[in-house]
Amino acid sequence: MQVQEWVVPTESLRLAVKFANAPGGGDASTFVRFKFGVNQLLIAGFSRETWQSQVIQIENEILGDFCVDPRVLSPIWTIESPTITITFRESKCRLKWRNGDIRFSVLESTDFPQIPVLAQEEGISVDADLLRESLERIRPALMKTRISLPFECPCVTCTGKDMSLVATDKVRLHADTIDSATESTTGTILLPPRMVAAIIAMKHKGRLLIRWNDYRIHAGTLDGHEIVSQRVSGSLPPKWEKLFDVTPIFTYTFNRSMLEAALGRFASTHDDERKLDIVPGSASAVKMSAISLNPPRKSEESLPCEITGTGEKVILDASQVLEAIRACKPAEKITISIARNPYSGTHSALVTPVSDEMKFRAVIATFKVGA
């Protein structure tokens, strides 16, 4: 068999390994695929039912298609050469660069799952930066999930030009709405966690098209970066919007950066299991204290605050409040409203930015309201 040889950018190999080592990867089910076409290279990584691929333009006339265990490519992170030469003959592969090389056996691409191809269903066209920012805002509500699917997956609902993203761990709920700018398919899907991580890590600038059928979800860009994952069945609790359609009993309005700084100081001196007490001190200020049990400790601060309504003592999870107000950036002010949960009858805290442009909202469970 004739020796086949290609010269590829070092970054292309690194990208393939990143695809394969996405969250959940790194075991026997993970592989990297290289498919050489005329003047282009398709690199793909497979990690636990999630495929990522990217088409790269290179000067090439030789066809080739093979798979590699990504663990054999670990030396590429220390290679300083801008390009690597790949030689291939009879299932043996060699990567060589200016001052080194590695040799290994390759695997037949036909022995591994192929990248699924979705029919040209209509989908959602959305600005990639807006989607990444929105996923980052709602992601904290997924971080501490100890529940099985679907509660570790954000829910995406599309109606006309609006795309709503919702995440919940049954203790809190983060929701955000962004404009897809084009009329999109009406429907609801759950985004698998590895697809969420891949979209957030994606460097693409521009439009991202999300399509789905009964079995797969596909996210693709115009420059050839594609993510395909198995579709997750299930749905979030119905009518979650009613959590926000309530009349608050009282509302505290804070300067966001001042509140974030105070909570950050609390976080630096207390453990993760800390409670936040907010107590009205006057008509325009509140006293805040953070209490942790291990070790026993209490910190106090006073902050200016606009109080609407009765204004009562409220005890919240400090970490959840901090994550919610960080998601409200860059709004200058935020509100923490206390209202009665229409489903449970207990009190909930609603955190929202004071902004005409941002549509982020968060619901946090309260430990106690009142003296």
DRENDO-1510 file (C-alpha; in Angstrom, 1 decimal, always signed):
<recs>
REC; n; res; u; v; w
REC; 1; MET; +0.0; +0.0; +0.0 .
REC; 2; GLN; +1.3; +3.5; -0.9 .
REC; 3; VAL; +2.3; +5.8; +1.9 .
REC; 4; GLN; -0.1; +8.6; +2.4 .
REC; 5; GLU; +1.1; +11.9; +3.8 .
REC; 6; TRP; -0.6; +15.1; +4.9 .
REC; 7; VAL; +0.5; +18.4; +6.5 .
REC; 8; VAL; -2.0; +19.8; +9.0 .
REC; 9; PRO; -2.0; +22.7; +11.5 .
REC; 10; THR; -1.1; +21.6; +15.0 .
REC; 11; GLU; -4.1; +23.4; +16.3 .
REC; 12; SER; -6.4; +21.1; +14.2 .
REC; 13; LEU; -5.1; +18.0; +16.2 .
REC; 14; ARG; -5.6; +19.8; +19.5 .
REC; 15; LEU; -9.1; +20.7; +18.5 .
REC; 16; ALA; -9.9; +17.1; +17.7 .
REC; 17; VAL; -8.6; +16.0; +21.1 .
REC; 18; LYS; -10.7; +18.7; +22.8 .
REC; 19; PHE; -13.8; +17.4; +21.0 .
REC; 20; ALA; -13.1; +13.9; +22.2 .
REC; 21; ASN; -12.3; +15.0; +25.8 .
REC; 22; ALA; -15.4; +17.0; +26.2 .
REC; 23; PRO; -17.1; +16.4; +29.6 .
REC; 24; GLY; -17.8; +12.7; +30.0 .
REC; 25; GLY; -15.1; +11.6; +27.6 .
REC; 26; GLY; -11.8; +10.0; +28.1 .
REC; 27; ASP; -12.9; +6.3; +28.3 .
REC; 28; ALA; -13.0; +3.4; +25.8 .
REC; 29; SER; -16.1; +4.9; +24.1 .
REC; 30; THR; -14.0; +8.0; +23.0 .
REC; 31; PHE; -12.3; +8.4; +19.7 .
REC; 32; VAL; -11.0; +11.0; +17.2 .
REC; 33; ARG; -11.7; +10.8; +13.5 .
REC; 34; PHE; -9.7; +12.3; +10.6 .
REC; 35; LYS; -11.3; +12.4; +7.2 .
REC; 36; PHE; -9.2; +13.9; +4.4 .
REC; 37; GLY; -10.9; +15.2; +1.3 .
REC; 38; VAL; -9.8; +17.4; -1.6 .
REC; 39; ASN; -8.4; +20.6; +0.0 .
REC; 40; GLN; -10.2; +20.0; +3.3 .
REC; 41; LEU; -10.0; +18.0; +6.5 .
REC; 42; LEU; -12.9; +16.9; +8.6 .
REC; 43; ILE; -11.9; +16.3; +12.2 .
REC; 44; ALA; -14.3; +14.8; +14.6 .
REC; 45; GLY; -14.4; +13.7; +18.2 .
REC; 46; PHE; -16.9; +11.3; +19.8 .
REC; 47; SER; -17.6; +11.3; +23.5 .
REC; 48; ARG; -20.5; +9.4; +25.0 .
REC; 49; GLU; -23.2; +9.9; +22.4 .
REC; 50; THR; -22.0; +13.4; +21.5 .
REC; 51; TRP; -20.2; +14.2; +18.3 .
REC; 52; GLN; -18.3; +17.4; +17.5 .
REC; 53; SER; -16.8; +18.1; +14.1 .
REC; 54; GLN; -15.1; +20.9; +12.3 .
REC; 55; VAL; -14.2; +21.2; +8.6 .
REC; 56; ILE; -10.8; +22.8; +8.0 .
REC; 57; GLN; -9.4; +24.0; +4.7 .
REC; 58; ILE; -6.0; +22.6; +3.8 .
REC; 59; GLU; -4.0; +22.1; +0.7 .
REC; 60; ASN; -4.5; +18.4; -0.1 .
REC; 61; GLU; -5.2; +16.0; -2.9 .
REC; 62; ILE; -4.9; +12.7; -1.1 .
REC; 63; LEU; -8.0; +11.0; +0.4 .
REC; 64; GLY; -8.0; +9.2; +3.8 .
REC; 65; ASP; -10.2; +8.3; +6.7 .
REC; 66; PHE; -9.2; +6.7; +10.0 .
REC; 67; CYS; -9.8; +6.9; +13.8 .
REC; 68; VAL; -7.5; +7.3; +16.7 .
REC; 69; ASP; -7.6; +6.9; +20.4 .
REC; 70; PRO; -7.2; +10.5; +21.7 .
REC; 71; ARG; -4.9; +9.3; +24.5 .
REC; 72; VAL; -2.1; +8.6; +22.0 .
REC; 73; LEU; -2.2; +12.2; +20.9 .
REC; 74; SER; -1.4; +13.7; +24.3 .
REC; 75; PRO; +2.1; +14.9; +23.3 .
REC; 76; ILE; +0.6; +17.5; +20.9 .
REC; 77; TRP; +0.0; +19.9; +23.8 .
REC; 78; THR; +3.7; +20.4; +24.1 .
REC; 79; ILE; +4.6; +20.7; +20.4 .
REC; 80; GLU; +5.7; +24.2; +19.4 .
REC; 81; SER; +5.7; +23.5; +15.7 .
REC; 82; PRO; +2.8; +25.2; +13.8 .
REC; 83; THR; +2.3; +22.2; +11.6 .
REC; 84; ILE; +2.5; +18.4; +11.9 .
REC; 85; THR; +3.1; +15.9; +9.1 .
REC; 86; ILE; +0.9; +12.8; +9.3 .
REC; 87; THR; +2.0; +9.7; +7.4 .
REC; 88; PHE; -0.2; +6.6; +7.1 .
REC; 89; ARG; +0.3; +3.1; +5.7 .
REC; 90; GLU; -1.4; -0.1; +6.5 .
REC; 91; SER; -3.1; +0.9; +9.7 .
REC; 92; LYS; +0.2; +2.5; +11.0 .
REC; 93; CYS; +0.4; +6.2; +11.6 .
REC; 94; ARG; +3.3; +8.6; +12.4 .
REC; 95; LEU; +3.1; +12.2; +13.5 .
REC; 96; LYS; +6.3; +14.0; +13.0 .
REC; 97; TRP; +7.4; +17.6; +13.6 .
REC; 98; ARG; +10.5; +19.7; +13.8 .
REC; 99; ASN; +12.2; +17.9; +16.7 .
REC; 100; GLY; +10.2; +14.8; +17.4 .
REC; 101; ASP; +7.6; +12.2; +16.4 .
REC; 102; ILE; +5.1; +9.6; +17.7 .
REC; 103; ARG; +4.0; +6.3; +16.1 .
REC; 104; PHE; +0.8; +4.4; +16.8 .
REC; 105; SER; -1.8; +2.1; +15.2 .
REC; 106; VAL; -5.0; +3.6; +13.8 .
REC; 107; LEU; -8.5; +2.2; +13.8 .
REC; 108; GLU; -10.9; +1.6; +11.0 .
REC; 109; SER; -13.5; +4.4; +10.8 .
REC; 110; THR; -16.2; +1.9; +9.9 .
REC; 111; ASP; -15.8; +0.3; +13.3 .
REC; 112; PHE; -17.1; +3.4; +15.1 .
REC; 113; PRO; -20.4; +5.3; +15.1 .
REC; 114; GLN; -20.7; +7.7; +12.1 .
REC; 115; ILE; -21.6; +11.3; +12.6 .
REC; 116; PRO; -25.4; +11.4; +12.3 .
REC; 117; VAL; -26.9; +13.4; +9.4 .
REC; 118; LEU; -30.1; +15.2; +10.2 .
REC; 119; ALA; -32.6; +15.9; +7.4 .
REC; 120; GLN; -33.1; +19.6; +6.7 .
REC; 121; GLU; -35.7; +20.2; +9.4 .
REC; 122; GLU; -36.4; +23.8; +10.2 .
REC; 123; GLY; -34.7; +25.0; +13.3 .
REC; 124; ILE; -33.7; +27.9; +15.4 .
REC; 125; SER; -31.2; +30.5; +14.1 .
REC; 126; VAL; -29.7; +32.4; +17.0 .
REC; 127; ASP; -26.6; +34.6; +17.6 .
REC; 128; ALA; -23.9; +32.3; +19.1 .
REC; 129; ASP; -22.7; +35.0; +21.6 .
REC; 130; LEU; -26.2; +35.6; +22.9 .
REC; 131; LEU; -26.9; +31.9; +23.3 .
REC; 132; ARG; -23.6; +31.3; +25.2 .
REC; 133; GLU; -24.3; +34.3; +27.5 .
REC; 134; SER; -27.8; +33.0; +28.2 .
REC; 135; LEU; -26.6; +29.5; +28.9 .
REC; 136; GLU; -24.0; +30.9; +31.3 .
REC; 137; ARG; -26.7; +32.8; +33.1 .
REC; 138; ILE; -29.0; +29.8; +33.7 .
REC; 139; ARG; -26.2; +27.3; +34.2 .
REC; 140; PRO; -25.8; +27.7; +38.0 .
REC; 141; ALA; -29.2; +26.2; +38.4 .
REC; 142; LEU; -27.8; +23.0; +37.0 .
REC; 143; MET; -24.4; +22.9; +38.8 .
REC; 144; LYS; -25.5; +21.2; +42.0 .
REC; 145; THR; -28.0; +18.8; +40.5 .
REC; 146; ARG; -28.2; +15.4; +42.3 .
REC; 147; ILE; -31.3; +14.4; +40.3 .
REC; 148; SER; -31.5; +12.3; +37.1 .
REC; 149; LEU; -32.6; +13.7; +33.8 .
REC; 150; PRO; -34.3; +15.9; +32.8 .
REC; 151; PHE; -33.3; +18.2; +35.7 .
REC; 152; GLU; -29.7; +18.3; +34.6 .
REC; 153; CYS; -30.7; +19.6; +31.2 .
REC; 154; PRO; -31.8; +23.2; +30.4 .
REC; 155; CYS; -35.1; +23.5; +28.6 .
REC; 156; VAL; -35.3; +25.6; +25.4 .
REC; 157; THR; -38.7; +26.8; +24.2 .
REC; 158; CYS; -39.2; +28.7; +21.0 .
REC; 159; THR; -42.2; +30.8; +20.1 .
REC; 160; GLY; -41.9; +33.1; +17.1 .
REC; 161; LYS; -38.7; +35.1; +17.5 .
REC; 162; ASP; -38.4; +34.5; +21.2 .
REC; 163; MET; -36.2; +31.7; +22.7 .
REC; 164; SER; -36.7; +31.0; +26.4 .
REC; 165; LEU; -34.0; +29.0; +28.3 .
REC; 166; VAL; -34.9; +27.5; +31.7 .
REC; 167; ALA; -32.8; +25.5; +34.2 .
REC; 168; THR; -33.8; +24.2; +37.5 .
REC; 169; ASP; -32.5; +21.8; +40.2 .
REC; 170; LYS; -35.9; +21.7; +42.1 .
REC; 171; VAL; -34.4; +24.2; +44.6 .
REC; 172; ARG; -34.1; +27.2; +42.3 .
REC; 173; LEU; -35.0; +28.1; +38.8 .
REC; 174; HIS; -33.1; +30.4; +36.3 .
REC; 175; ALA; -34.8; +31.6; +33.2 .
REC; 176; ASP; -33.7; +33.9; +30.4 .
REC; 177; THR; -35.3; +35.0; +27.1 .
REC; 178; ILE; -33.3; +36.1; +24.0 .
REC; 179; ASP; -34.3; +37.1; +20.5 .
REC; 180; SER; -33.5; +34.6; +17.8 .
REC; 181; ALA; -34.0; +37.5; +15.2 .
REC; 182; THR; -35.7; +35.1; +12.8 .
REC; 183; GLU; -39.0; +33.3; +12.9 .
REC; 184; SER; -38.1; +29.8; +14.3 .
REC; 185; THR; -39.7; +26.5; +14.7 .
REC; 186; THR; -42.1; +26.4; +17.6 .
REC; 187; GLY; -41.3; +23.7; +20.1 .
REC; 188; THR; -39.5; +22.6; +23.2 .
REC; 189; ILE; -36.3; +20.6; +23.6 .
REC; 190; LEU; -33.9; +19.7; +26.4 .
REC; 191; LEU; -30.2; +20.4; +25.7 .
REC; 192; PRO; -28.0; +17.5; +26.9 .
REC; 193; PRO; -25.3; +18.7; +29.4 .
REC; 194; ARG; -22.4; +17.9; +27.0 .
REC; 195; MET; -24.0; +19.9; +24.2 .
REC; 196; VAL; -24.4; +22.9; +26.6 .
REC; 197; ALA; -20.7; +22.6; +27.5 .
REC; 198; ALA; -19.7; +22.4; +23.9 .
REC; 199; ILE; -21.7; +25.4; +22.9 .
REC; 200; ILE; -20.3; +27.5; +25.7 .
REC; 201; ALA; -16.7; +26.4; +24.7 .
REC; 202; MET; -17.3; +27.1; +21.0 .
REC; 203; LYS; -15.4; +30.1; +19.7 .
REC; 204; HIS; -17.7; +30.8; +16.8 .
REC; 205; LYS; -18.9; +34.3; +16.1 .
REC; 206; GLY; -22.1; +34.7; +14.1 .
REC; 207; ARG; -25.3; +32.6; +13.7 .
REC; 208; LEU; -25.8; +29.2; +15.2 .
REC; 209; LEU; -28.5; +26.9; +13.7 .
REC; 210; ILE; -30.1; +24.4; +16.1 .
REC; 211; ARG; -32.2; +21.6; +14.6 .
REC; 212; TRP; -33.7; +18.5; +16.0 .
REC; 213; ASN; -35.8; +15.4; +15.2 .
REC; 214; ASP; -37.1; +12.6; +17.4 .
REC; 215; TYR; -33.7; +11.2; +18.1 .
REC; 216; ARG; -31.0; +13.8; +17.7 .
REC; 217; ILE; -30.2; +17.5; +18.3 .
REC; 218; HIS; -27.8; +19.3; +15.9 .
REC; 219; ALA; -26.1; +22.6; +16.4 .
REC; 220; GLY; -24.1; +23.9; +13.5 .
REC; 221; THR; -22.3; +27.0; +12.2 .
REC; 222; LEU; -21.7; +28.3; +8.7 .
REC; 223; ASP; -17.9; +27.7; +9.1 .
REC; 224; GLY; -18.4; +23.9; +9.5 .
REC; 225; HIS; -18.4; +23.4; +13.3 .
REC; 226; GLU; -21.1; +20.9; +14.2 .
REC; 227; ILE; -22.3; +19.3; +17.4 .
REC; 228; VAL; -24.7; +16.4; +17.4 .
REC; 229; SER; -26.1; +14.7; +20.5 .
REC; 230; GLN; -28.8; +12.2; +21.4 .
REC; 231; ARG; -32.1; +13.9; +22.2 .
REC; 232; VAL; -33.1; +13.7; +25.8 .
REC; 233; SER; -36.7; +12.8; +26.6 .
REC; 234; GLY; -38.7; +14.6; +29.3 .
REC; 235; SER; -39.8; +18.1; +30.2 .
REC; 236; LEU; -39.6; +20.6; +32.9 .
REC; 237; PRO; -42.6; +21.2; +35.2 .
REC; 238; PRO; -45.5; +22.8; +33.2 .
REC; 239; LYS; -46.5; +26.4; +33.6 .
REC; 240; TRP; -43.2; +27.4; +35.3 .
REC; 241; GLU; -43.9; +31.0; +34.1 .
REC; 242; LYS; -46.5; +31.3; +36.9 .
REC; 243; LEU; -43.6; +31.4; +39.4 .
REC; 244; PHE; -42.9; +34.9; +38.1 .
REC; 245; ASP; -46.5; +36.0; +37.6 .
REC; 246; VAL; -47.1; +36.8; +41.2 .
REC; 247; THR; -47.6; +40.0; +43.3 .
REC; 248; PRO; -44.6; +40.5; +45.6 .
REC; 249; ILE; -45.2; +41.1; +49.3 .
REC; 250; PHE; -42.2; +43.3; +49.5 .
REC; 251; THR; -39.2; +44.1; +47.4 .
REC; 252; TYR; -35.6; +45.1; +48.1 .
REC; 253; THR; -33.7; +47.0; +45.3 .
REC; 254; PHE; -29.9; +47.0; +45.5 .
REC; 255; ASN; -27.0; +48.3; +43.6 .
REC; 256; ARG; -25.9; +45.1; +42.0 .
REC; 257; SER; -22.1; +45.6; +42.2 .
REC; 258; MET; -22.3; +46.6; +45.9 .
REC; 259; LEU; -24.4; +43.6; +46.8 .
REC; 260; GLU; -22.1; +41.3; +44.8 .
REC; 261; ALA; -19.0; +42.7; +46.5 .
REC; 262; ALA; -20.6; +42.2; +50.0 .
REC; 263; LEU; -21.6; +38.6; +49.2 .
REC; 264; GLY; -18.2; +38.0; +47.7 .
REC; 265; ARG; -16.6; +39.0; +51.0 .
REC; 266; PHE; -19.0; +36.7; +52.8 .
REC; 267; ALA; -18.0; +33.9; +50.5 .
REC; 268; SER; -14.3; +34.4; +51.2 .
REC; 269; THR; -14.7; +33.9; +54.9 .
REC; 270; HIS; -17.5; +31.3; +55.1 .
REC; 271; ASP; -18.0; +27.8; +53.9 .
REC; 272; ASP; -20.5; +26.9; +51.1 .
REC; 273; GLU; -23.3; +26.1; +53.5 .
REC; 274; ARG; -24.0; +29.7; +54.6 .
REC; 275; LYS; -27.3; +31.4; +55.2 .
REC; 276; LEU; -27.9; +35.1; +54.3 .
REC; 277; ASP; -30.1; +37.2; +56.6 .
REC; 278; ILE; -31.5; +40.4; +55.2 .
REC; 279; VAL; -33.1; +42.6; +57.9 .
REC; 280; PRO; -34.6; +46.1; +57.3 .
REC; 281; GLY; -32.5; +48.6; +59.2 .
REC; 282; SER; -34.4; +51.7; +58.0 .
REC; 283; ALA; -36.4; +52.9; +55.0 .
REC; 284; SER; -33.3; +53.1; +52.9 .
REC; 285; ALA; -30.9; +50.4; +54.2 .
REC; 286; VAL; -30.7; +46.8; +55.3 .
REC; 287; LYS; -28.4; +44.8; +57.6 .
REC; 288; MET; -27.0; +41.7; +56.1 .
REC; 289; SER; -25.4; +38.9; +57.9 .
REC; 290; ALA; -23.9; +35.6; +56.7 .
REC; 291; ILE; -23.9; +32.6; +59.1 .
REC; 292; SER; -22.0; +29.4; +58.6 .
REC; 293; LEU; -21.8; +26.4; +60.8 .
REC; 294; ASN; -18.4; +24.8; +60.0 .
REC; 295; PRO; -16.7; +26.6; +61.6 .
REC; 296; PRO; -19.3; +28.6; +63.5 .
REC; 297; ARG; -18.9; +32.2; +62.2 .
REC; 298; LYS; -21.0; +35.3; +61.5 .
REC; 299; SER; -20.3; +38.4; +59.4 .
REC; 300; GLU; -22.3; +41.5; +59.1 .
REC; 301; GLU; -22.6; +44.5; +56.7 .
REC; 302; SER; -25.0; +47.3; +56.0 .
REC; 303; LEU; -26.1; +48.2; +52.5 .
REC; 304; PRO; -28.2; +51.0; +51.1 .
REC; 305; CYS; -31.4; +49.6; +49.7 .
REC; 306; GLU; -34.8; +50.8; +48.4 .
REC; 307; ILE; -37.6; +49.0; +50.2 .
REC; 308; THR; -41.1; +48.6; +48.7 .
REC; 309; GLY; -43.9; +47.1; +50.8 .
REC; 310; THR; -43.7; +45.8; +54.4 .
REC; 311; GLY; -40.0; +44.9; +54.3 .
REC; 312; GLU; -39.4; +41.9; +56.6 .
REC; 313; LYS; -36.5; +39.7; +57.6 .
REC; 314; VAL; -35.7; +37.1; +55.0 .
REC; 315; ILE; -33.2; +34.2; +55.2 .
REC; 316; LEU; -31.8; +32.9; +51.9 .
REC; 317; ASP; -29.0; +30.7; +50.6 .
REC; 318; ALA; -26.1; +33.1; +50.1 .
REC; 319; SER; -24.5; +31.1; +47.3 .
REC; 320; GLN; -27.7; +31.0; +45.3 .
REC; 321; VAL; -28.2; +34.7; +45.7 .
REC; 322; LEU; -24.7; +35.5; +44.6 .
REC; 323; GLU; -25.0; +33.3; +41.5 .
REC; 324; ALA; -28.3; +34.9; +40.6 .
REC; 325; ILE; -27.0; +38.5; +40.8 .
REC; 326; ARG; -23.9; +37.6; +38.9 .
REC; 327; ALA; -26.2; +36.5; +36.1 .
REC; 328; CYS; -27.8; +39.9; +36.1 .
REC; 329; LYS; -24.7; +41.6; +34.8 .
REC; 330; PRO; -24.3; +44.3; +33.4 .
REC; 331; ALA; -27.5; +45.7; +35.0 .
REC; 332; GLU; -26.7; +48.4; +37.6 .
REC; 333; LYS; -29.5; +47.5; +39.9 .
REC; 334; ILE; -31.3; +44.3; +40.9 .
REC; 335; THR; -34.4; +43.5; +42.9 .
REC; 336; ILE; -35.1; +40.7; +45.4 .
REC; 337; SER; -38.8; +40.3; +45.7 .
REC; 338; ILE; -40.5; +38.0; +48.2 .
REC; 339; ALA; -43.8; +36.4; +47.0 .
REC; 340; ARG; -45.8; +33.4; +47.8 .
REC; 341; ASN; -45.1; +30.4; +45.5 .
REC; 342; PRO; -48.4; +29.7; +43.6 .
REC; 343; TYR; -47.7; +25.9; +43.7 .
REC; 344; SER; -46.3; +25.2; +47.2 .
REC; 345; GLY; -47.8; +28.1; +49.1 .
REC; 346; THR; -44.4; +28.8; +50.7 .
REC; 347; HIS; -42.4; +32.0; +50.1 .
REC; 348; SER; -39.9; +32.4; +47.2 .
REC; 349; ALA; -37.4; +35.1; +46.4 .
REC; 350; LEU; -37.5; +36.5; +42.8 .
REC; 351; VAL; -34.2; +38.0; +41.6 .
REC; 352; THR; -34.4; +40.2; +38.5 .
REC; 353; PRO; -32.2; +42.9; +36.9 .
REC; 354; VAL; -33.6; +46.4; +36.7 .
REC; 355; SER; -33.2; +46.7; +32.9 .
REC; 356; ASP; -35.4; +47.1; +29.8 .
REC; 357; GLU; -33.0; +45.0; +27.8 .
REC; 358; MET; -32.3; +41.9; +30.0 .
REC; 359; LYS; -35.0; +39.3; +30.5 .
REC; 360; PHE; -33.2; +37.1; +33.0 .
REC; 361; ARG; -35.2; +36.0; +36.1 .
REC; 362; ALA; -34.4; +33.7; +39.0 .
REC; 363; VAL; -36.5; +32.0; +41.7 .
REC; 364; ILE; -34.8; +31.0; +44.9 .
REC; 365; ALA; -36.3; +29.1; +47.8 .
REC; 366; THR; -36.4; +30.9; +51.2 .
REC; 367; PHE; -35.5; +29.4; +54.5 .
REC; 368; LYS; -37.6; +31.8; +56.5 .
REC; 369; VAL; -39.6; +35.1; +56.0 .
REC; 370; GLY; -40.5; +37.3; +59.0 .
REC; 371; ALA; -39.2; +37.5; +62.5 .
</recs>
